Amino acid sequence: MDKLEKLERQKFIIENKITETKTSSHGFYCDMCGKFYPKKKCKIVEVFEDGGFYDCTLSICPKKHDTIIDD
Ligand SMILES: [Zn+2]
């Protein structure tokens, strides 16, 4: 494995870890706060497009930042 390949792999692992943390059933990670919040402190909102089609799920942190947790 060359150096670049190793770096790419590391990046992949880190990105996956973040995704895992964001969608954790115990809470979610707010990028803007740089903090992990427990589920009971966040508001989960399902967003629907006009016509009733499911768009995404947002998690709103106590500071009112929204993060897409499901798309
Ligand atoms: Zn936040």
PDB file of the backbone (N, CA, C, O) and the ligand in Angstrom, with CONECT records:
HET     ZN  A 101       1
ATOM      1  N   MET A   1       0.845  -1.202   0.000  1.00  0.00           N
ATOM      2  CA  MET A   1       0.000   0.000   0.000  1.00  0.00           C
ATOM      3  C   MET A   1       0.881   1.253   0.000  1.00  0.00           C
ATOM      4  O   MET A   1       1.734   1.405   0.875  1.00  0.00           O
ATOM      5  N   ASP A   2       0.687   2.137  -0.959  1.00  0.00           N
ATOM      6  CA  ASP A   2       1.511   3.356  -0.941  1.00  0.00           C
ATOM      7  C   ASP A   2       0.907   4.403  -0.006  1.00  0.00           C
ATOM      8  O   ASP A   2      -0.177   4.235   0.552  1.00  0.00           O
ATOM      9  N   LYS A   3       1.646   5.464   0.131  1.00  0.00           N
ATOM     10  CA  LYS A   3       1.275   6.480   1.111  1.00  0.00           C
ATOM     11  C   LYS A   3      -0.104   7.107   0.836  1.00  0.00           C
ATOM     12  O   LYS A   3      -0.922   7.293   1.737  1.00  0.00           O
ATOM     13  N   LEU A   4      -0.318   7.420  -0.435  1.00  0.00           N
ATOM     14  CA  LEU A   4      -1.576   8.065  -0.815  1.00  0.00           C
ATOM     15  C   LEU A   4      -2.768   7.139  -0.546  1.00  0.00           C
ATOM     16  O   LEU A   4      -3.806   7.562  -0.038  1.00  0.00           O
ATOM     17  N   GLU A   5      -2.590   5.904  -0.894  1.00  0.00           N
ATOM     18  CA  GLU A   5      -3.635   4.909  -0.695  1.00  0.00           C
ATOM     19  C   GLU A   5      -3.977   4.799   0.796  1.00  0.00           C
ATOM     20  O   GLU A   5      -5.139   4.681   1.184  1.00  0.00           O
ATOM     21  N   LYS A   6      -2.951   4.841   1.588  1.00  0.00           N
ATOM     22  CA  LYS A   6      -3.107   4.743   3.034  1.00  0.00           C
ATOM     23  C   LYS A   6      -3.914   5.939   3.561  1.00  0.00           C
ATOM     24  O   LYS A   6      -4.810   5.789   4.392  1.00  0.00           O
ATOM     25  N   LEU A   7      -3.572   7.117   3.058  1.00  0.00           N
ATOM     26  CA  LEU A   7      -4.272   8.337   3.461  1.00  0.00           C
ATOM     27  C   LEU A   7      -5.741   8.290   3.050  1.00  0.00           C
ATOM     28  O   LEU A   7      -6.630   8.642   3.826  1.00  0.00           O
ATOM     29  N   GLU A   8      -5.975   7.854   1.827  1.00  0.00           N
ATOM     30  CA  GLU A   8      -7.347   7.748   1.326  1.00  0.00           C
ATOM     31  C   GLU A   8      -8.173   6.823   2.212  1.00  0.00           C
ATOM     32  O   GLU A   8      -9.335   7.094   2.517  1.00  0.00           O
ATOM     33  N   ARG A   9      -7.551   5.741   2.610  1.00  0.00           N
ATOM     34  CA  ARG A   9      -8.218   4.753   3.439  1.00  0.00           C
ATOM     35  C   ARG A   9      -8.557   5.326   4.817  1.00  0.00           C
ATOM     36  O   ARG A   9      -9.635   5.099   5.367  1.00  0.00           O
ATOM     37  N   GLN A  10      -7.610   6.063   5.338  1.00  0.00           N
ATOM     38  CA  GLN A  10      -7.806   6.680   6.641  1.00  0.00           C
ATOM     39  C   GLN A  10      -8.973   7.672   6.591  1.00  0.00           C
ATOM     40  O   GLN A  10      -9.805   7.738   7.496  1.00  0.00           O
ATOM     41  N   LYS A  11      -9.000   8.438   5.497  1.00  0.00           N
ATOM     42  CA  LYS A  11     -10.042   9.426   5.300  1.00  0.00           C
ATOM     43  C   LYS A  11     -11.402   8.726   5.238  1.00  0.00           C
ATOM     44  O   LYS A  11     -12.380   9.187   5.827  1.00  0.00           O
ATOM     45  N   PHE A  12     -11.443   7.639   4.536  1.00  0.00           N
ATOM     46  CA  PHE A  12     -12.666   6.861   4.390  1.00  0.00           C
ATOM     47  C   PHE A  12     -13.161   6.379   5.758  1.00  0.00           C
ATOM     48  O   PHE A  12     -14.350   6.457   6.067  1.00  0.00           O
ATOM     49  N   ILE A  13     -12.249   5.894   6.544  1.00  0.00           N
ATOM     50  CA  ILE A  13     -12.607   5.395   7.882  1.00  0.00           C
ATOM     51  C   ILE A  13     -13.148   6.541   8.742  1.00  0.00           C
ATOM     52  O   ILE A  13     -14.155   6.388   9.434  1.00  0.00           O
ATOM     53  N   ILE A  14     -12.480   7.670   8.690  1.00  0.00           N
ATOM     54  CA  ILE A  14     -12.913   8.820   9.491  1.00  0.00           C
ATOM     55  C   ILE A  14     -14.305   9.272   9.055  1.00  0.00           C
ATOM     56  O   ILE A  14     -15.170   9.513   9.897  1.00  0.00           O
ATOM     57  N   GLU A  15     -14.528   9.389   7.740  1.00  0.00           N
ATOM     58  CA  GLU A  15     -15.837   9.824   7.244  1.00  0.00           C
ATOM     59  C   GLU A  15     -16.949   8.874   7.669  1.00  0.00           C
ATOM     60  O   GLU A  15     -18.048   9.300   8.023  1.00  0.00           O
ATOM     61  N   ASN A  16     -16.651   7.610   7.628  1.00  0.00           N
ATOM     62  CA  ASN A  16     -17.646   6.629   8.038  1.00  0.00           C
ATOM     63  C   ASN A  16     -17.968   6.710   9.518  1.00  0.00           C
ATOM     64  O   ASN A  16     -19.108   6.514   9.937  1.00  0.00           O
ATOM     65  N   LYS A  17     -16.963   6.996  10.280  1.00  0.00           N
ATOM     66  CA  LYS A  17     -17.149   7.147  11.719  1.00  0.00           C
ATOM     67  C   LYS A  17     -18.080   8.303  12.005  1.00  0.00           C
ATOM     68  O   LYS A  17     -18.957   8.208  12.864  1.00  0.00           O
ATOM     69  N   ILE A  18     -17.887   9.408  11.275  1.00  0.00           N
ATOM     70  CA  ILE A  18     -18.722  10.587  11.471  1.00  0.00           C
ATOM     71  C   ILE A  18     -20.172  10.254  11.132  1.00  0.00           C
ATOM     72  O   ILE A  18     -21.083  10.606  11.881  1.00  0.00           O
ATOM     73  N   THR A  19     -20.386   9.579  10.012  1.00  0.00           N
ATOM     74  CA  THR A  19     -21.737   9.206   9.614  1.00  0.00           C
ATOM     75  C   THR A  19     -22.388   8.338  10.686  1.00  0.00           C
ATOM     76  O   THR A  19     -23.556   8.515  11.030  1.00  0.00           O
ATOM     77  N   GLU A  20     -21.618   7.418  11.191  1.00  0.00           N
ATOM     78  CA  GLU A  20     -22.113   6.523  12.224  1.00  0.00           C
ATOM     79  C   GLU A  20     -22.542   7.311  13.464  1.00  0.00           C
ATOM     80  O   GLU A  20     -23.584   7.041  14.061  1.00  0.00           O
ATOM     81  N   THR A  21     -21.716   8.289  13.835  1.00  0.00           N
ATOM     82  CA  THR A  21     -22.007   9.095  15.017  1.00  0.00           C
ATOM     83  C   THR A  21     -23.262   9.932  14.799  1.00  0.00           C
ATOM     84  O   THR A  21     -24.110  10.045  15.684  1.00  0.00           O
ATOM     85  N   LYS A  22     -23.367  10.516  13.605  1.00  0.00           N
ATOM     86  CA  LYS A  22     -24.510  11.373  13.297  1.00  0.00           C
ATOM     87  C   LYS A  22     -25.827  10.632  13.373  1.00  0.00           C
ATOM     88  O   LYS A  22     -26.833  11.183  13.821  1.00  0.00           O
ATOM     89  N   THR A  23     -25.824   9.403  12.942  1.00  0.00           N
ATOM     90  CA  THR A  23     -27.074   8.668  12.891  1.00  0.00           C
ATOM     91  C   THR A  23     -27.247   7.739  14.089  1.00  0.00           C
ATOM     92  O   THR A  23     -28.142   6.894  14.100  1.00  0.00           O
ATOM     93  N   SER A  24     -26.417   7.889  15.064  1.00  0.00           N
ATOM     94  CA  SER A  24     -26.507   7.055  16.254  1.00  0.00           C
ATOM     95  C   SER A  24     -27.874   7.177  16.913  1.00  0.00           C
ATOM     96  O   SER A  24     -28.472   8.253  16.918  1.00  0.00           O
ATOM     97  N   SER A  25     -28.355   6.096  17.456  1.00  0.00           N
ATOM     98  CA  SER A  25     -29.675   6.125  18.084  1.00  0.00           C
ATOM     99  C   SER A  25     -29.641   6.851  19.431  1.00  0.00           C
ATOM    100  O   SER A  25     -30.685   7.132  20.020  1.00  0.00           O
ATOM    101  N   HIS A  26     -28.459   7.143  19.900  1.00  0.00           N
ATOM    102  CA  HIS A  26     -28.346   7.819  21.194  1.00  0.00           C
ATOM    103  C   HIS A  26     -28.374   9.333  21.054  1.00  0.00           C
ATOM    104  O   HIS A  26     -28.513  10.045  22.048  1.00  0.00           O
ATOM    105  N   GLY A  27     -28.245   9.827  19.840  1.00  0.00           N
ATOM    106  CA  GLY A  27     -28.235  11.256  19.651  1.00  0.00           C
ATOM    107  C   GLY A  27     -27.656  11.613  18.308  1.00  0.00           C
ATOM    108  O   GLY A  27     -27.653  10.782  17.400  1.00  0.00           O
ATOM    109  N   PHE A  28     -27.168  12.821  18.156  1.00  0.00           N
ATOM    110  CA  PHE A  28     -26.568  13.203  16.885  1.00  0.00           C
ATOM    111  C   PHE A  28     -25.468  14.228  17.099  1.00  0.00           C
ATOM    112  O   PHE A  28     -25.370  14.874  18.143  1.00  0.00           O
ATOM    113  N   TYR A  29     -24.646  14.350  16.066  1.00  0.00           N
ATOM    114  CA  TYR A  29     -23.511  15.260  16.125  1.00  0.00           C
ATOM    115  C   TYR A  29     -23.846  16.518  15.340  1.00  0.00           C
ATOM    116  O   TYR A  29     -24.213  16.433  14.168  1.00  0.00           O
ATOM    117  N   CYS A  30     -23.728  17.682  15.964  1.00  0.00           N
ATOM    118  CA  CYS A  30     -23.962  18.949  15.280  1.00  0.00           C
ATOM    119  C   CYS A  30     -22.630  19.497  14.802  1.00  0.00           C
ATOM    120  O   CYS A  30     -21.746  19.799  15.604  1.00  0.00           O
ATOM    121  N   ASP A  31     -22.490  19.627  13.451  1.00  0.00           N
ATOM    122  CA  ASP A  31     -21.253  20.137  12.861  1.00  0.00           C
ATOM    123  C   ASP A  31     -20.974  21.571  13.288  1.00  0.00           C
ATOM    124  O   ASP A  31     -19.829  21.940  13.553  1.00  0.00           O
ATOM    125  N   MET A  32     -22.018  22.366  13.351  1.00  0.00           N
ATOM    126  CA  MET A  32     -21.838  23.783  13.658  1.00  0.00           C
ATOM    127  C   MET A  32     -21.422  24.021  15.113  1.00  0.00           C
ATOM    128  O   MET A  32     -20.658  24.942  15.400  1.00  0.00           O
ATOM    129  N   CYS A  33     -21.917  23.205  16.008  1.00  0.00           N
ATOM    130  CA  CYS A  33     -21.511  23.299  17.417  1.00  0.00           C
ATOM    131  C   CYS A  33     -20.219  22.517  17.652  1.00  0.00           C
ATOM    132  O   CYS A  33     -19.444  22.828  18.556  1.00  0.00           O
ATOM    133  N   GLY A  34     -20.006  21.499  16.820  1.00  0.00           N
ATOM    134  CA  GLY A  34     -18.870  20.606  17.031  1.00  0.00           C
ATOM    135  C   GLY A  34     -19.084  19.752  18.269  1.00  0.00           C
ATOM    136  O   GLY A  34     -18.140  19.372  18.962  1.00  0.00           O
ATOM    137  N   LYS A  35     -20.353  19.462  18.526  1.00  0.00           N
ATOM    138  CA  LYS A  35     -20.715  18.744  19.746  1.00  0.00           C
ATOM    139  C   LYS A  35     -21.683  17.616  19.473  1.00  0.00           C
ATOM    140  O   LYS A  35     -22.431  17.634  18.495  1.00  0.00           O
ATOM    141  N   PHE A  36     -21.653  16.654  20.340  1.00  0.00           N
ATOM    142  CA  PHE A  36     -22.585  15.554  20.255  1.00  0.00           C
ATOM    143  C   PHE A  36     -23.710  15.799  21.254  1.00  0.00           C
ATOM    144  O   PHE A  36     -23.461  16.053  22.433  1.00  0.00           O
ATOM    145  N   TYR A  37     -24.941  15.720  20.776  1.00  0.00           N
ATOM    146  CA  TYR A  37     -26.079  15.937  21.672  1.00  0.00           C
ATOM    147  C   TYR A  37     -26.887  14.656  21.855  1.00  0.00           C
ATOM    148  O   TYR A  37     -27.097  13.910  20.899  1.00  0.00           O
ATOM    149  N   PRO A  38     -27.330  14.406  23.055  1.00  0.00           N
ATOM    150  CA  PRO A  38     -28.206  13.253  23.263  1.00  0.00           C
ATOM    151  C   PRO A  38     -29.557  13.500  22.590  1.00  0.00           C
ATOM    152  O   PRO A  38     -29.972  14.644  22.412  1.00  0.00           O
ATOM    153  N   LYS A  39     -30.219  12.437  22.229  1.00  0.00           N
ATOM    154  CA  LYS A  39     -31.472  12.520  21.487  1.00  0.00           C
ATOM    155  C   LYS A  39     -32.527  13.398  22.157  1.00  0.00           C
ATOM    156  O   LYS A  39     -33.234  14.143  21.478  1.00  0.00           O
ATOM    157  N   LYS A  40     -32.636  13.317  23.457  1.00  0.00           N
ATOM    158  CA  LYS A  40     -33.698  14.066  24.142  1.00  0.00           C
ATOM    159  C   LYS A  40     -33.477  15.587  24.114  1.00  0.00           C
ATOM    160  O   LYS A  40     -34.387  16.353  24.431  1.00  0.00           O
ATOM    161  N   LYS A  41     -32.268  16.018  23.734  1.00  0.00           N
ATOM    162  CA  LYS A  41     -32.005  17.454  23.642  1.00  0.00           C
ATOM    163  C   LYS A  41     -32.221  18.004  22.242  1.00  0.00           C
ATOM    164  O   LYS A  41     -32.156  19.216  22.037  1.00  0.00           O
ATOM    165  N   CYS A  42     -32.477  17.131  21.277  1.00  0.00           N
ATOM    166  CA  CYS A  42     -32.649  17.553  19.893  1.00  0.00           C
ATOM    167  C   CYS A  42     -34.092  17.396  19.479  1.00  0.00           C
ATOM    168  O   CYS A  42     -34.882  16.687  20.103  1.00  0.00           O
ATOM    169  N   LYS A  43     -34.401  18.089  18.397  1.00  0.00           N
ATOM    170  CA  LYS A  43     -35.734  17.951  17.828  1.00  0.00           C
ATOM    171  C   LYS A  43     -35.571  17.275  16.473  1.00  0.00           C
ATOM    172  O   LYS A  43     -34.817  17.753  15.626  1.00  0.00           O
ATOM    173  N   ILE A  44     -36.263  16.185  16.270  1.00  0.00           N
ATOM    174  CA  ILE A  44     -36.188  15.483  14.996  1.00  0.00           C
ATOM    175  C   ILE A  44     -37.384  15.909  14.144  1.00  0.00           C
ATOM    176  O   ILE A  44     -38.535  15.808  14.569  1.00  0.00           O
ATOM    177  N   VAL A  45     -37.091  16.384  12.943  1.00  0.00           N
ATOM    178  CA  VAL A  45     -38.142  16.884  12.064  1.00  0.00           C
ATOM    179  C   VAL A  45     -38.072  16.166  10.723  1.00  0.00           C
ATOM    180  O   VAL A  45     -37.011  16.106  10.102  1.00  0.00           O
ATOM    181  N   GLU A  46     -39.189  15.628  10.280  1.00  0.00           N
ATOM    182  CA  GLU A  46     -39.253  15.010   8.959  1.00  0.00           C
ATOM    183  C   GLU A  46     -39.744  16.054   7.971  1.00  0.00           C
ATOM    184  O   GLU A  46     -40.750  16.724   8.205  1.00  0.00           O
ATOM    185  N   VAL A  47     -39.023  16.183   6.866  1.00  0.00           N
ATOM    186  CA  VAL A  47     -39.365  17.191   5.862  1.00  0.00           C
ATOM    187  C   VAL A  47     -39.995  16.515   4.654  1.00  0.00           C
ATOM    188  O   VAL A  47     -39.470  15.539   4.120  1.00  0.00           O
ATOM    189  N   PHE A  48     -41.126  17.055   4.241  1.00  0.00           N
ATOM    190  CA  PHE A  48     -41.815  16.533   3.062  1.00  0.00           C
ATOM    191  C   PHE A  48     -41.893  17.599   1.988  1.00  0.00           C
ATOM    192  O   PHE A  48     -42.122  18.773   2.276  1.00  0.00           O
ATOM    193  N   GLU A  49     -41.702  17.183   0.757  1.00  0.00           N
ATOM    194  CA  GLU A  49     -41.814  18.105  -0.378  1.00  0.00           C
ATOM    195  C   GLU A  49     -43.287  18.358  -0.666  1.00  0.00           C
ATOM    196  O   GLU A  49     -44.158  17.688  -0.111  1.00  0.00           O
ATOM    197  N   ASP A  50     -43.563  19.326  -1.533  1.00  0.00           N
ATOM    198  CA  ASP A  50     -44.932  19.555  -1.987  1.00  0.00           C
ATOM    199  C   ASP A  50     -45.423  18.272  -2.636  1.00  0.00           C
ATOM    200  O   ASP A  50     -44.719  17.668  -3.446  1.00  0.00           O
ATOM    201  N   GLY A  51     -46.611  17.865  -2.284  1.00  0.00           N
ATOM    202  CA  GLY A  51     -47.128  16.630  -2.846  1.00  0.00           C
ATOM    203  C   GLY A  51     -46.965  15.471  -1.886  1.00  0.00           C
ATOM    204  O   GLY A  51     -47.425  14.360  -2.153  1.00  0.00           O
ATOM    205  N   GLY A  52     -46.317  15.729  -0.784  1.00  0.00           N
ATOM    206  CA  GLY A  52     -46.210  14.727   0.261  1.00  0.00           C
ATOM    207  C   GLY A  52     -45.085  13.730   0.131  1.00  0.00           C
ATOM    208  O   GLY A  52     -45.070  12.721   0.837  1.00  0.00           O
ATOM    209  N   PHE A  53     -44.123  13.992  -0.771  1.00  0.00           N
ATOM    210  CA  PHE A  53     -43.001  13.074  -0.902  1.00  0.00           C
ATOM    211  C   PHE A  53     -41.964  13.329   0.186  1.00  0.00           C
ATOM    212  O   PHE A  53     -41.605  14.468   0.484  1.00  0.00           O
ATOM    213  N   TYR A  54     -41.507  12.249   0.754  1.00  0.00           N
ATOM    214  CA  TYR A  54     -40.501  12.356   1.810  1.00  0.00           C
ATOM    215  C   TYR A  54     -39.219  12.971   1.254  1.00  0.00           C
ATOM    216  O   TYR A  54     -38.727  12.537   0.212  1.00  0.00           O
ATOM    217  N   ASP A  55     -38.684  13.958   1.925  1.00  0.00           N
ATOM    218  CA  ASP A  55     -37.455  14.605   1.474  1.00  0.00           C
ATOM    219  C   ASP A  55     -36.276  14.198   2.343  1.00  0.00           C
ATOM    220  O   ASP A  55     -35.347  13.546   1.867  1.00  0.00           O
ATOM    221  N   CYS A  56     -36.309  14.573   3.596  1.00  0.00           N
ATOM    222  CA  CYS A  56     -35.206  14.222   4.482  1.00  0.00           C
ATOM    223  C   CYS A  56     -35.638  14.345   5.945  1.00  0.00           C
ATOM    224  O   CYS A  56     -36.738  14.806   6.249  1.00  0.00           O
ATOM    225  N   THR A  57     -34.756  13.926   6.827  1.00  0.00           N
ATOM    226  CA  THR A  57     -35.006  14.092   8.252  1.00  0.00           C
ATOM    227  C   THR A  57     -33.936  15.016   8.809  1.00  0.00           C
ATOM    228  O   THR A  57     -32.743  14.824   8.573  1.00  0.00           O
ATOM    229  N   LEU A  58     -34.374  16.000   9.538  1.00  0.00           N
ATOM    230  CA  LEU A  58     -33.448  16.949  10.139  1.00  0.00           C
ATOM    231  C   LEU A  58     -33.429  16.754  11.648  1.00  0.00           C
ATOM    232  O   LEU A  58     -34.429  16.396  12.270  1.00  0.00           O
ATOM    233  N   SER A  59     -32.273  16.998  12.201  1.00  0.00           N
ATOM    234  CA  SER A  59     -32.173  17.017  13.637  1.00  0.00           C
ATOM    235  C   SER A  59     -31.772  18.431  14.020  1.00  0.00           C
ATOM    236  O   SER A  59     -30.787  18.966  13.509  1.00  0.00           O
ATOM    237  N   ILE A  60     -32.528  19.028  14.910  1.00  0.00           N
ATOM    238  CA  ILE A  60     -32.251  20.405  15.299  1.00  0.00           C
ATOM    239  C   ILE A  60     -31.665  20.412  16.707  1.00  0.00           C
ATOM    240  O   ILE A  60     -32.282  19.938  17.661  1.00  0.00           O
ATOM    241  N   CYS A  61     -30.471  20.956  16.808  1.00  0.00           N
ATOM    242  CA  CYS A  61     -29.768  20.966  18.094  1.00  0.00           C
ATOM    243  C   CYS A  61     -30.343  22.049  19.002  1.00  0.00           C
ATOM    244  O   CYS A  61     -31.128  22.877  18.541  1.00  0.00           O
ATOM    245  N   PRO A  62     -29.972  22.062  20.279  1.00  0.00           N
ATOM    246  CA  PRO A  62     -30.524  23.078  21.191  1.00  0.00           C
ATOM    247  C   PRO A  62     -30.224  24.513  20.752  1.00  0.00           C
ATOM    248  O   PRO A  62     -30.888  25.446  21.203  1.00  0.00           O
ATOM    249  N   LYS A  63     -29.236  24.696  19.882  1.00  0.00           N
ATOM    250  CA  LYS A  63     -28.923  26.050  19.403  1.00  0.00           C
ATOM    251  C   LYS A  63     -29.562  26.349  18.052  1.00  0.00           C
ATOM    252  O   LYS A  63     -29.205  27.319  17.385  1.00  0.00           O
ATOM    253  N   LYS A  64     -30.508  25.505  17.659  1.00  0.00           N
ATOM    254  CA  LYS A  64     -31.314  25.693  16.442  1.00  0.00           C
ATOM    255  C   LYS A  64     -30.533  25.496  15.131  1.00  0.00           C
ATOM    256  O   LYS A  64     -30.927  26.042  14.100  1.00  0.00           O
ATOM    257  N   HIS A  65     -29.472  24.751  15.153  1.00  0.00           N
ATOM    258  CA  HIS A  65     -28.813  24.382  13.902  1.00  0.00           C
ATOM    259  C   HIS A  65     -29.505  23.128  13.392  1.00  0.00           C
ATOM    260  O   HIS A  65     -29.863  22.242  14.168  1.00  0.00           O
ATOM    261  N   ASP A  66     -29.690  23.063  12.085  1.00  0.00           N
ATOM    262  CA  ASP A  66     -30.237  21.811  11.592  1.00  0.00           C
ATOM    263  C   ASP A  66     -29.206  21.005  10.805  1.00  0.00           C
ATOM    264  O   ASP A  66     -28.408  21.554  10.045  1.00  0.00           O
ATOM    265  N   THR A  67     -29.242  19.716  11.004  1.00  0.00           N
ATOM    266  CA  THR A  67     -28.345  18.793  10.341  1.00  0.00           C
ATOM    267  C   THR A  67     -29.203  17.708   9.708  1.00  0.00           C
ATOM    268  O   THR A  67     -30.108  17.166  10.341  1.00  0.00           O
ATOM    269  N   ILE A  68     -28.905  17.398   8.447  1.00  0.00           N
ATOM    270  CA  ILE A  68     -29.639  16.319   7.784  1.00  0.00           C
ATOM    271  C   ILE A  68     -29.100  14.990   8.312  1.00  0.00           C
ATOM    272  O   ILE A  68     -27.912  14.695   8.181  1.00  0.00           O
ATOM    273  N   ILE A  69     -29.973  14.206   8.902  1.00  0.00           N
ATOM    274  CA  ILE A  69     -29.525  12.922   9.422  1.00  0.00           C
ATOM    275  C   ILE A  69     -29.998  11.760   8.546  1.00  0.00           C
ATOM    276  O   ILE A  69     -29.497  10.641   8.655  1.00  0.00           O
ATOM    277  N   ASP A  70     -30.970  12.043   7.677  1.00  0.00           N
ATOM    278  CA  ASP A  70     -31.416  11.006   6.758  1.00  0.00           C
ATOM    279  C   ASP A  70     -31.871  11.696   5.487  1.00  0.00           C
ATOM    280  O   ASP A  70     -32.525  12.738   5.543  1.00  0.00           O
ATOM    281  N   ASP A  71     -31.530  11.123   4.343  1.00  0.00           N
ATOM    282  CA  ASP A  71     -31.798  11.784   3.080  1.00  0.00           C
ATOM    283  C   ASP A  71     -32.357  10.806   2.077  1.00  0.00           C
ATOM    284  O   ASP A  71     -32.647  11.183   0.942  1.00  0.00           O
TER     285      ASP A  71
HETATM  286 ZN    ZN A 101     -25.624  23.131  16.868  1.00  0.00          ZN2+
END
